[in-house]
């Protein structure tokens, strides 16, 4: 499992060399969140740009049963570390 500053990881949902998806709890307000981040071998600028583009696209989808993104974190290449 991996840790992110300000979040408590609950479970890995998906993991590949390119991507990680983790269910977590945001410590500031105890909100349940899903974190999508580059895999440990892919913290390249191109991968971060792709995640920002996915964020922008998903913000425009407004359906009751679709998870809405709340933020794009910066500096996650420094906070993304093995526990």
LOKE-494901 format. One record per residue: x, y, z of N, C-alpha, C, O, CB in turn; residue number from 1. Coordinates in nm, 2 decimals. Glycine has a CB too. Example, Ala and Ser with C-alpha at 12.3 -4.5 7.8 and 13.67 -1.06 7.14 Angstrom:
{n_px=1.32 n_py=-0.57 n_pz=0.78 ca_px=1.23 ca_py=-0.45 ca_pz=0.78 c_px=1.32 c_py=-0.33 c_pz=0.78 o_px=1.42 o_py=-0.33 o_pz=0.85 cb_px=1.13 cb_py=-0.45 cb_pz=0.90 resi=1} $
{n_px=1.28 n_py=-0.22 n_pz=0.71 ca_px=1.37 ca_py=-0.11 ca_pz=0.71 c_px=1.29 c_py=0.00 c_pz=0.79 o_px=1.34 o_py=0.11 o_pz=0.80 cb_px=1.41 cb_py=-0.06 cb_pz=0.57 resi=2} $
# end
This chain:
{n_px=0.09 n_py=-0.12 n_pz=0.00 ca_px=0.00 ca_py=0.00 ca_pz=0.00 c_px=0.09 c_py=0.12 c_pz=0.00 o_px=0.20 o_py=0.12 o_pz=0.05 cb_px=-0.10 cb_py=0.00 cb_pz=0.12 resi=1} $
{n_px=0.04 n_py=0.23 n_pz=-0.05 ca_px=0.12 ca_py=0.36 ca_pz=-0.06 c_px=0.05 c_py=0.46 c_pz=0.03 o_px=-0.07 o_py=0.45 o_pz=0.06 cb_px=0.13 cb_py=0.41 cb_pz=-0.21 resi=2} $
{n_px=0.13 n_py=0.57 n_pz=0.06 ca_px=0.07 ca_py=0.67 ca_pz=0.14 c_px=0.08 c_py=0.80 c_pz=0.07 o_px=0.17 o_py=0.82 o_pz=-0.02 cb_px=0.14 cb_py=0.69 cb_pz=0.28 resi=3} $
{n_px=-0.01 n_py=0.89 n_pz=0.09 ca_px=-0.02 ca_py=1.03 ca_pz=0.04 c_px=-0.04 c_py=1.12 c_pz=0.15 o_px=-0.12 o_py=1.10 o_pz=0.24 cb_px=-0.13 cb_py=1.04 cb_pz=-0.07 resi=4} $
{n_px=0.04 n_py=1.23 n_pz=0.15 ca_px=0.03 ca_py=1.33 ca_pz=0.26 c_px=-0.11 c_py=1.38 c_pz=0.28 o_px=-0.17 o_py=1.43 o_pz=0.18 cb_px=0.13 cb_py=1.44 cb_pz=0.24 resi=5} $
{n_px=-0.17 n_py=1.37 n_pz=0.40 ca_px=-0.30 ca_py=1.42 ca_pz=0.43 c_px=-0.41 c_py=1.32 c_pz=0.40 o_px=-0.53 o_py=1.35 o_pz=0.42 cb_px=-0.33 cb_py=1.54 cb_pz=0.34 resi=6} $
{n_px=-0.37 n_py=1.19 n_pz=0.37 ca_px=-0.47 ca_py=1.09 ca_pz=0.34 c_px=-0.43 c_py=0.96 c_pz=0.41 o_px=-0.31 o_py=0.93 o_pz=0.42 cb_px=-0.49 cb_py=1.07 cb_pz=0.19 resi=7} $
{n_px=-0.53 n_py=0.88 n_pz=0.45 ca_px=-0.51 ca_py=0.75 ca_pz=0.51 c_px=-0.55 c_py=0.65 c_pz=0.40 o_px=-0.67 o_py=0.64 o_pz=0.38 cb_px=-0.58 cb_py=0.74 cb_pz=0.64 resi=8} $
{n_px=-0.46 n_py=0.57 n_pz=0.35 ca_px=-0.51 ca_py=0.47 ca_pz=0.25 c_px=-0.59 c_py=0.36 c_pz=0.31 o_px=-0.56 o_py=0.32 o_pz=0.43 cb_px=-0.38 cb_py=0.41 cb_pz=0.18 resi=9} $
{n_px=-0.69 n_py=0.31 n_pz=0.24 ca_px=-0.78 ca_py=0.21 ca_pz=0.29 c_px=-0.75 c_py=0.08 c_pz=0.21 o_px=-0.73 o_py=-0.03 o_pz=0.27 cb_px=-0.93 cb_py=0.25 cb_pz=0.28 resi=10} $
{n_px=-0.75 n_py=0.09 n_pz=0.08 ca_px=-0.72 ca_py=-0.03 ca_pz=0.00 c_px=-0.68 c_py=0.01 c_pz=-0.14 o_px=-0.72 o_py=0.12 o_pz=-0.20 cb_px=-0.84 cb_py=-0.12 cb_pz=-0.01 resi=11} $
{n_px=-0.59 n_py=-0.07 n_pz=-0.20 ca_px=-0.55 ca_py=-0.05 ca_pz=-0.34 c_px=-0.67 c_py=-0.11 c_pz=-0.43 o_px=-0.71 o_py=-0.22 o_pz=-0.41 cb_px=-0.42 cb_py=-0.13 cb_pz=-0.38 resi=12} $
{n_px=-0.72 n_py=-0.03 n_pz=-0.52 ca_px=-0.83 ca_py=-0.07 ca_pz=-0.61 c_px=-0.77 c_py=-0.13 c_pz=-0.74 o_px=-0.81 o_py=-0.23 o_pz=-0.79 cb_px=-0.92 cb_py=0.04 cb_pz=-0.64 resi=13} $
{n_px=-0.66 n_py=-0.06 n_pz=-0.79 ca_px=-0.60 ca_py=-0.10 ca_pz=-0.91 c_px=-0.45 c_py=-0.06 c_pz=-0.91 o_px=-0.42 o_py=0.05 o_pz=-0.86 cb_px=-0.67 cb_py=-0.04 cb_pz=-1.04 resi=14} $
{n_px=-0.37 n_py=-0.14 n_pz=-0.97 ca_px=-0.23 ca_py=-0.11 ca_pz=-0.97 c_px=-0.16 c_py=-0.16 c_pz=-1.10 o_px=-0.18 o_py=-0.28 o_pz=-1.13 cb_px=-0.15 cb_py=-0.16 cb_pz=-0.84 resi=15} $
{n_px=-0.09 n_py=-0.08 n_pz=-1.17 ca_px=-0.01 ca_py=-0.12 ca_pz=-1.28 c_px=0.11 c_py=-0.03 c_pz=-1.29 o_px=0.12 o_py=0.06 o_pz=-1.21 cb_px=-0.10 cb_py=-0.11 cb_pz=-1.42 resi=16} $
{n_px=0.21 n_py=-0.06 n_pz=-1.38 ca_px=0.32 ca_py=0.03 ca_pz=-1.39 c_px=0.29 c_py=0.17 c_pz=-1.43 o_px=0.36 o_py=0.26 o_pz=-1.39 cb_px=0.42 cb_py=-0.03 cb_pz=-1.49 resi=17} $
{n_px=0.17 n_py=0.19 n_pz=-1.49 ca_px=0.13 ca_py=0.32 ca_pz=-1.54 c_px=0.04 c_py=0.40 c_pz=-1.44 o_px=0.05 o_py=0.52 o_pz=-1.43 cb_px=0.06 cb_py=0.32 cb_pz=-1.67 resi=18} $
{n_px=-0.04 n_py=0.33 n_pz=-1.36 ca_px=-0.14 ca_py=0.39 ca_pz=-1.28 c_px=-0.16 c_py=0.32 c_pz=-1.15 o_px=-0.14 o_py=0.20 o_pz=-1.13 cb_px=-0.27 cb_py=0.40 cb_pz=-1.35 resi=19} $
{n_px=-0.20 n_py=0.40 n_pz=-1.05 ca_px=-0.25 ca_py=0.35 ca_pz=-0.92 c_px=-0.38 c_py=0.41 c_pz=-0.89 o_px=-0.40 o_py=0.53 o_pz=-0.90 cb_px=-0.14 cb_py=0.37 cb_pz=-0.81 resi=20} $
{n_px=-0.48 n_py=0.33 n_pz=-0.84 ca_px=-0.60 ca_py=0.38 ca_pz=-0.79 c_px=-0.62 c_py=0.33 c_pz=-0.65 o_px=-0.62 o_py=0.21 o_pz=-0.63 cb_px=-0.72 cb_py=0.34 cb_pz=-0.89 resi=21} $
{n_px=-0.64 n_py=0.42 n_pz=-0.56 ca_px=-0.64 ca_py=0.39 ca_pz=-0.42 c_px=-0.77 c_py=0.45 c_pz=-0.35 o_px=-0.79 o_py=0.57 o_pz=-0.37 cb_px=-0.51 cb_py=0.43 cb_pz=-0.34 resi=22} $
{n_px=-0.84 n_py=0.37 n_pz=-0.27 ca_px=-0.95 ca_py=0.42 ca_pz=-0.18 c_px=-0.88 c_py=0.47 c_pz=-0.06 o_px=-0.80 o_py=0.40 o_pz=0.00 cb_px=-1.06 cb_py=0.31 cb_pz=-0.15 resi=23} $
{n_px=-0.91 n_py=0.59 n_pz=-0.02 ca_px=-0.85 ca_py=0.65 ca_pz=0.10 c_px=-0.95 c_py=0.74 c_pz=0.18 o_px=-1.06 o_py=0.77 o_pz=0.13 cb_px=-0.73 cb_py=0.74 cb_pz=0.06 resi=24} $
{n_px=-0.90 n_py=0.79 n_pz=0.29 ca_px=-0.98 ca_py=0.88 ca_pz=0.37 c_px=-0.90 c_py=1.01 c_pz=0.38 o_px=-0.78 o_py=1.01 o_pz=0.42 cb_px=-1.02 cb_py=0.83 cb_pz=0.51 resi=25} $
{n_px=-0.96 n_py=1.13 n_pz=0.35 ca_px=-0.89 ca_py=1.26 ca_pz=0.36 c_px=-0.90 c_py=1.29 c_pz=0.51 o_px=-1.00 o_py=1.30 o_pz=0.57 cb_px=-0.96 cb_py=1.37 cb_pz=0.27 resi=26} $
{n_px=-0.78 n_py=1.31 n_pz=0.57 ca_px=-0.77 ca_py=1.34 ca_pz=0.71 c_px=-0.83 c_py=1.47 c_pz=0.76 o_px=-0.88 o_py=1.48 o_pz=0.87 cb_px=-0.63 cb_py=1.33 cb_pz=0.75 resi=27} $
{n_px=-0.83 n_py=1.57 n_pz=0.67 ca_px=-0.88 ca_py=1.70 ca_pz=0.71 c_px=-1.03 c_py=1.70 c_pz=0.75 o_px=-1.07 o_py=1.77 o_pz=0.84 cb_px=-0.86 cb_py=1.80 cb_pz=0.60 resi=28} $
{n_px=-1.11 n_py=1.62 n_pz=0.68 ca_px=-1.25 ca_py=1.62 ca_pz=0.70 c_px=-1.31 c_py=1.48 c_pz=0.70 o_px=-1.44 o_py=1.47 o_pz=0.70 cb_px=-1.32 cb_py=1.70 cb_pz=0.59 resi=29} $
{n_px=-1.23 n_py=1.37 n_pz=0.71 ca_px=-1.28 ca_py=1.24 ca_pz=0.72 c_px=-1.36 c_py=1.19 c_pz=0.59 o_px=-1.43 o_py=1.09 o_pz=0.60 cb_px=-1.36 cb_py=1.22 cb_pz=0.84 resi=30} $
{n_px=-1.34 n_py=1.27 n_pz=0.48 ca_px=-1.42 ca_py=1.23 ca_pz=0.36 c_px=-1.35 c_py=1.11 c_pz=0.29 o_px=-1.23 o_py=1.10 o_pz=0.28 cb_px=-1.42 cb_py=1.36 cb_pz=0.26 resi=31} $
{n_px=-1.44 n_py=1.02 n_pz=0.24 ca_px=-1.39 ca_py=0.91 ca_pz=0.16 c_px=-1.36 c_py=0.96 c_pz=0.02 o_px=-1.43 o_py=1.03 o_pz=-0.04 cb_px=-1.49 cb_py=0.79 cb_pz=0.16 resi=32} $
{n_px=-1.24 n_py=0.92 n_pz=-0.03 ca_px=-1.19 ca_py=0.97 ca_pz=-0.16 c_px=-1.13 c_py=0.85 c_pz=-0.24 o_px=-1.09 o_py=0.75 o_pz=-0.18 cb_px=-1.09 cb_py=1.08 cb_pz=-0.14 resi=33} $
{n_px=-1.12 n_py=0.87 n_pz=-0.37 ca_px=-1.04 ca_py=0.78 ca_pz=-0.45 c_px=-0.92 c_py=0.86 c_pz=-0.51 o_px=-0.94 o_py=0.97 o_pz=-0.56 cb_px=-1.13 cb_py=0.72 cb_pz=-0.57 resi=34} $
{n_px=-0.80 n_py=0.81 n_pz=-0.50 ca_px=-0.68 ca_py=0.88 ca_pz=-0.54 c_px=-0.64 c_py=0.80 c_pz=-0.67 o_px=-0.62 o_py=0.68 o_pz=-0.67 cb_px=-0.57 cb_py=0.88 cb_pz=-0.44 resi=35} $
{n_px=-0.62 n_py=0.88 n_pz=-0.77 ca_px=-0.56 ca_py=0.82 ca_pz=-0.90 c_px=-0.43 c_py=0.89 c_pz=-0.92 o_px=-0.42 o_py=1.01 o_pz=-0.92 cb_px=-0.66 cb_py=0.85 cb_pz=-1.02 resi=36} $
{n_px=-0.32 n_py=0.81 n_pz=-0.93 ca_px=-0.19 ca_py=0.87 ca_pz=-0.94 c_px=-0.10 c_py=0.79 c_pz=-1.04 o_px=-0.14 o_py=0.67 o_pz=-1.07 cb_px=-0.12 cb_py=0.87 cb_pz=-0.81 resi=37} $
{n_px=0.01 n_py=0.85 n_pz=-1.09 ca_px=0.10 ca_py=0.77 ca_pz=-1.18 c_px=0.15 c_py=0.65 c_pz=-1.10 o_px=0.17 o_py=0.66 o_pz=-0.98 cb_px=0.21 cb_py=0.86 cb_pz=-1.23 resi=38} $
{n_px=0.18 n_py=0.54 n_pz=-1.16 ca_px=0.25 ca_py=0.43 ca_pz=-1.10 c_px=0.39 c_py=0.47 c_pz=-1.06 o_px=0.44 o_py=0.58 o_pz=-1.10 cb_px=0.25 cb_py=0.31 cb_pz=-1.19 resi=39} $
{n_px=0.46 n_py=0.39 n_pz=-0.98 ca_px=0.59 ca_py=0.42 ca_pz=-0.93 c_px=0.69 c_py=0.45 c_pz=-1.03 o_px=0.79 o_py=0.52 o_pz=-1.01 cb_px=0.64 cb_py=0.32 cb_pz=-0.83 resi=40} $
{n_px=0.67 n_py=0.39 n_pz=-1.15 ca_px=0.77 ca_py=0.40 ca_pz=-1.26 c_px=0.73 c_py=0.51 c_pz=-1.36 o_px=0.80 o_py=0.53 o_pz=-1.46 cb_px=0.79 cb_py=0.27 cb_pz=-1.33 resi=41} $
{n_px=0.62 n_py=0.58 n_pz=-1.34 ca_px=0.56 ca_py=0.67 ca_pz=-1.44 c_px=0.53 c_py=0.81 c_pz=-1.39 o_px=0.44 o_py=0.87 o_pz=-1.44 cb_px=0.44 cb_py=0.61 cb_pz=-1.49 resi=42} $
{n_px=0.61 n_py=0.86 n_pz=-1.30 ca_px=0.58 ca_py=1.00 ca_pz=-1.25 c_px=0.64 c_py=1.10 c_pz=-1.34 o_px=0.70 o_py=1.20 o_pz=-1.30 cb_px=0.64 cb_py=1.02 cb_pz=-1.11 resi=43} $
{n_px=0.62 n_py=1.08 n_pz=-1.47 ca_px=0.67 ca_py=1.17 ca_pz=-1.58 c_px=0.58 c_py=1.28 c_pz=-1.60 o_px=0.46 o_py=1.27 o_pz=-1.57 cb_px=0.70 cb_py=1.09 cb_pz=-1.71 resi=44} $
{n_px=0.63 n_py=1.39 n_pz=-1.65 ca_px=0.54 ca_py=1.51 ca_pz=-1.68 c_px=0.43 c_py=1.47 c_pz=-1.77 o_px=0.32 o_py=1.52 o_pz=-1.76 cb_px=0.62 cb_py=1.62 cb_pz=-1.74 resi=45} $
{n_px=0.45 n_py=1.39 n_pz=-1.87 ca_px=0.35 ca_py=1.35 ca_pz=-1.97 c_px=0.24 c_py=1.27 c_pz=-1.90 o_px=0.12 o_py=1.29 o_pz=-1.93 cb_px=0.41 cb_py=1.26 cb_pz=-2.08 resi=46} $
{n_px=0.27 n_py=1.19 n_pz=-1.80 ca_px=0.17 ca_py=1.11 ca_pz=-1.72 c_px=0.09 c_py=1.21 c_pz=-1.63 o_px=-0.03 o_py=1.19 o_pz=-1.62 cb_px=0.23 cb_py=1.00 cb_pz=-1.64 resi=47} $
{n_px=0.16 n_py=1.30 n_pz=-1.57 ca_px=0.08 ca_py=1.40 ca_pz=-1.49 c_px=-0.01 c_py=1.49 c_pz=-1.58 o_px=-0.12 o_py=1.52 o_pz=-1.54 cb_px=0.18 cb_py=1.50 cb_pz=-1.42 resi=48} $
{n_px=0.03 n_py=1.52 n_pz=-1.70 ca_px=-0.05 ca_py=1.60 ca_pz=-1.79 c_px=-0.17 c_py=1.52 c_pz=-1.83 o_px=-0.28 o_py=1.57 o_pz=-1.85 cb_px=0.03 cb_py=1.64 cb_pz=-1.92 resi=49} $
{n_px=-0.15 n_py=1.39 n_pz=-1.85 ca_px=-0.27 ca_py=1.30 ca_pz=-1.89 c_px=-0.37 c_py=1.29 c_pz=-1.77 o_px=-0.49 o_py=1.30 o_pz=-1.80 cb_px=-0.22 cb_py=1.16 cb_pz=-1.92 resi=50} $
{n_px=-0.32 n_py=1.29 n_pz=-1.65 ca_px=-0.41 ca_py=1.28 ca_pz=-1.54 c_px=-0.49 c_py=1.42 c_pz=-1.52 o_px=-0.60 o_py=1.42 o_pz=-1.49 cb_px=-0.33 cb_py=1.26 cb_pz=-1.41 resi=51} $
{n_px=-0.42 n_py=1.53 n_pz=-1.55 ca_px=-0.48 ca_py=1.66 ca_pz=-1.55 c_px=-0.59 c_py=1.67 c_pz=-1.65 o_px=-0.70 o_py=1.72 o_pz=-1.63 cb_px=-0.38 cb_py=1.78 cb_pz=-1.57 resi=52} $
{n_px=-0.56 n_py=1.61 n_pz=-1.77 ca_px=-0.66 ca_py=1.61 ca_pz=-1.88 c_px=-0.78 c_py=1.53 c_pz=-1.84 o_px=-0.90 o_py=1.57 o_pz=-1.87 cb_px=-0.60 cb_py=1.56 cb_pz=-2.01 resi=53} $
{n_px=-0.76 n_py=1.41 n_pz=-1.78 ca_px=-0.87 ca_py=1.32 ca_pz=-1.74 c_px=-0.95 c_py=1.40 c_pz=-1.63 o_px=-1.08 o_py=1.38 o_pz=-1.63 cb_px=-0.81 cb_py=1.19 cb_pz=-1.68 resi=54} $
{n_px=-0.89 n_py=1.47 n_pz=-1.55 ca_px=-0.96 ca_py=1.55 ca_pz=-1.44 c_px=-1.05 c_py=1.65 c_pz=-1.51 o_px=-1.17 o_py=1.66 o_pz=-1.47 cb_px=-0.86 cb_py=1.62 cb_pz=-1.35 resi=55} $
{n_px=-1.00 n_py=1.73 n_pz=-1.60 ca_px=-1.08 ca_py=1.83 ca_pz=-1.67 c_px=-1.20 c_py=1.77 c_pz=-1.74 o_px=-1.31 o_py=1.82 o_pz=-1.74 cb_px=-0.99 cb_py=1.91 cb_pz=-1.77 resi=56} $
{n_px=-1.18 n_py=1.66 n_pz=-1.81 ca_px=-1.29 ca_py=1.59 ca_pz=-1.88 c_px=-1.39 c_py=1.54 c_pz=-1.79 o_px=-1.51 o_py=1.55 o_pz=-1.81 cb_px=-1.23 cb_py=1.47 cb_pz=-1.97 resi=57} $
{n_px=-1.35 n_py=1.47 n_pz=-1.68 ca_px=-1.44 ca_py=1.42 ca_pz=-1.59 c_px=-1.52 c_py=1.52 c_pz=-1.51 o_px=-1.63 o_py=1.50 o_pz=-1.46 cb_px=-1.37 cb_py=1.32 cb_pz=-1.49 resi=58} $
{n_px=-1.46 n_py=1.64 n_pz=-1.49 ca_px=-1.54 ca_py=1.75 ca_pz=-1.42 c_px=-1.66 c_py=1.79 c_pz=-1.50 o_px=-1.75 o_py=1.84 o_pz=-1.45 cb_px=-1.44 cb_py=1.87 cb_pz=-1.40 resi=59} $
{n_px=-1.66 n_py=1.77 n_pz=-1.63 ca_px=-1.77 ca_py=1.82 ca_pz=-1.72 c_px=-1.88 c_py=1.71 c_pz=-1.72 o_px=-1.99 o_py=1.74 o_pz=-1.78 cb_px=-1.72 cb_py=1.84 cb_pz=-1.86 resi=60} $
{n_px=-1.87 n_py=1.60 n_pz=-1.66 ca_px=-1.97 ca_py=1.49 ca_pz=-1.66 c_px=-2.06 c_py=1.51 c_pz=-1.54 o_px=-2.01 o_py=1.51 o_pz=-1.43 cb_px=-1.91 cb_py=1.35 cb_pz=-1.67 resi=61} $
{n_px=-2.19 n_py=1.53 n_pz=-1.56 ca_px=-2.28 ca_py=1.56 ca_pz=-1.45 c_px=-2.39 c_py=1.45 c_pz=-1.45 o_px=-2.50 o_py=1.48 o_pz=-1.50 cb_px=-2.33 cb_py=1.70 cb_pz=-1.45 resi=62} $
{n_px=-2.36 n_py=1.34 n_pz=-1.39 ca_px=-2.46 ca_py=1.23 ca_pz=-1.37 c_px=-2.45 c_py=1.19 c_pz=-1.23 o_px=-2.35 o_py=1.19 o_pz=-1.16 cb_px=-2.43 cb_py=1.11 cb_pz=-1.47 resi=63} $
{n_px=-2.57 n_py=1.15 n_pz=-1.17 ca_px=-2.58 ca_py=1.12 ca_pz=-1.03 c_px=-2.49 c_py=1.00 c_pz=-0.99 o_px=-2.44 o_py=1.00 o_pz=-0.88 cb_px=-2.72 cb_py=1.08 cb_pz=-1.00 resi=64} $
{n_px=-2.47 n_py=0.90 n_pz=-1.08 ca_px=-2.39 ca_py=0.78 ca_pz=-1.05 c_px=-2.25 c_py=0.78 c_pz=-1.10 o_px=-2.19 o_py=0.68 o_pz=-1.11 cb_px=-2.47 cb_py=0.66 cb_pz=-1.11 resi=65} $
{n_px=-2.20 n_py=0.90 n_pz=-1.13 ca_px=-2.06 ca_py=0.91 ca_pz=-1.18 c_px=-1.98 c_py=0.99 c_pz=-1.07 o_px=-2.02 o_py=1.10 o_pz=-1.03 cb_px=-2.05 cb_py=0.98 cb_pz=-1.32 resi=66} $
{n_px=-1.87 n_py=0.93 n_pz=-1.03 ca_px=-1.79 ca_py=0.99 ca_pz=-0.93 c_px=-1.73 c_py=1.12 c_pz=-0.98 o_px=-1.67 o_py=1.12 o_pz=-1.09 cb_px=-1.67 cb_py=0.90 cb_pz=-0.88 resi=67} $
{n_px=-1.74 n_py=1.23 n_pz=-0.91 ca_px=-1.69 ca_py=1.36 ca_pz=-0.95 c_px=-1.55 c_py=1.39 c_pz=-0.89 o_px=-1.53 o_py=1.36 o_pz=-0.77 cb_px=-1.78 cb_py=1.48 cb_pz=-0.92 resi=68} $
{n_px=-1.45 n_py=1.43 n_pz=-0.97 ca_px=-1.32 ca_py=1.46 ca_pz=-0.91 c_px=-1.33 c_py=1.59 c_pz=-0.83 o_px=-1.41 o_py=1.68 o_pz=-0.86 cb_px=-1.22 cb_py=1.48 cb_pz=-1.02 resi=69} $
{n_px=-1.26 n_py=1.60 n_pz=-0.72 ca_px=-1.26 ca_py=1.72 ca_pz=-0.64 c_px=-1.14 c_py=1.81 c_pz=-0.65 o_px=-1.14 o_py=1.92 o_pz=-0.62 cb_px=-1.28 cb_py=1.68 cb_pz=-0.49 resi=70} $
{n_px=-1.02 n_py=1.75 n_pz=-0.69 ca_px=-0.90 ca_py=1.83 ca_pz=-0.70 c_px=-0.79 c_py=1.76 c_pz=-0.77 o_px=-0.80 o_py=1.64 o_pz=-0.79 cb_px=-0.85 cb_py=1.86 cb_pz=-0.56 resi=71} $
{n_px=-0.70 n_py=1.84 n_pz=-0.82 ca_px=-0.57 ca_py=1.78 ca_pz=-0.87 c_px=-0.46 c_py=1.82 c_pz=-0.77 o_px=-0.44 o_py=1.93 o_pz=-0.75 cb_px=-0.54 cb_py=1.84 cb_pz=-1.02 resi=72} $
{n_px=-0.40 n_py=1.72 n_pz=-0.72 ca_px=-0.29 ca_py=1.74 ca_pz=-0.62 c_px=-0.16 c_py=1.77 c_pz=-0.70 o_px=-0.14 o_py=1.71 o_pz=-0.80 cb_px=-0.27 cb_py=1.62 cb_pz=-0.53 resi=73} $
{n_px=-0.08 n_py=1.85 n_pz=-0.64 ca_px=0.05 ca_py=1.88 ca_pz=-0.69 c_px=0.15 c_py=1.83 c_pz=-0.60 o_px=0.13 o_py=1.82 o_pz=-0.48 cb_px=0.07 cb_py=2.03 cb_pz=-0.72 resi=74} $
{n_px=0.27 n_py=1.80 n_pz=-0.65 ca_px=0.38 ca_py=1.75 ca_pz=-0.57 c_px=0.36 c_py=1.61 c_pz=-0.52 o_px=0.44 o_py=1.56 o_pz=-0.43 cb_px=0.39 cb_py=1.83 cb_pz=-0.45 resi=75} $
{n_px=0.27 n_py=1.53 n_pz=-0.59 ca_px=0.25 ca_py=1.39 ca_pz=-0.54 c_px=0.37 c_py=1.31 c_pz=-0.57 o_px=0.38 o_py=1.20 o_pz=-0.51 cb_px=0.13 cb_py=1.34 cb_pz=-0.60 resi=76} $
{n_px=0.46 n_py=1.35 n_pz=-0.66 ca_px=0.58 ca_py=1.27 ca_pz=-0.69 c_px=0.67 c_py=1.27 c_pz=-0.57 o_px=0.75 o_py=1.18 o_pz=-0.55 cb_px=0.65 cb_py=1.32 cb_pz=-0.81 resi=77} $
{n_px=0.65 n_py=1.37 n_pz=-0.48 ca_px=0.73 ca_py=1.37 ca_pz=-0.36 c_px=0.66 c_py=1.30 c_pz=-0.24 o_px=0.73 o_py=1.25 o_pz=-0.15 cb_px=0.76 cb_py=1.52 cb_pz=-0.32 resi=78} $
{n_px=0.53 n_py=1.29 n_pz=-0.24 ca_px=0.46 ca_py=1.23 ca_pz=-0.13 c_px=0.42 c_py=1.09 c_pz=-0.16 o_px=0.38 o_py=1.01 o_pz=-0.08 cb_px=0.33 cb_py=1.31 cb_pz=-0.10 resi=79} $
{n_px=0.44 n_py=1.04 n_pz=-0.29 ca_px=0.41 ca_py=0.91 ca_pz=-0.33 c_px=0.53 c_py=0.82 c_pz=-0.29 o_px=0.63 o_py=0.82 o_pz=-0.35 cb_px=0.38 cb_py=0.90 cb_pz=-0.48 resi=80} $
{n_px=0.51 n_py=0.74 n_pz=-0.18 ca_px=0.62 ca_py=0.65 ca_pz=-0.14 c_px=0.56 c_py=0.52 c_pz=-0.08 o_px=0.45 o_py=0.51 o_pz=-0.04 cb_px=0.70 cb_py=0.73 cb_pz=-0.03 resi=81} $
{n_px=0.64 n_py=0.42 n_pz=-0.08 ca_px=0.60 ca_py=0.29 ca_pz=-0.03 c_px=0.60 c_py=0.30 c_pz=0.12 o_px=0.68 o_py=0.37 o_pz=0.19 cb_px=0.70 cb_py=0.18 cb_pz=-0.07 resi=82} $
{n_px=0.50 n_py=0.24 n_pz=0.18 ca_px=0.48 ca_py=0.23 ca_pz=0.32 c_px=0.57 c_py=0.13 c_pz=0.39 o_px=0.57 o_py=0.11 o_pz=0.51 cb_px=0.33 cb_py=0.21 cb_pz=0.36 resi=83} $
# end
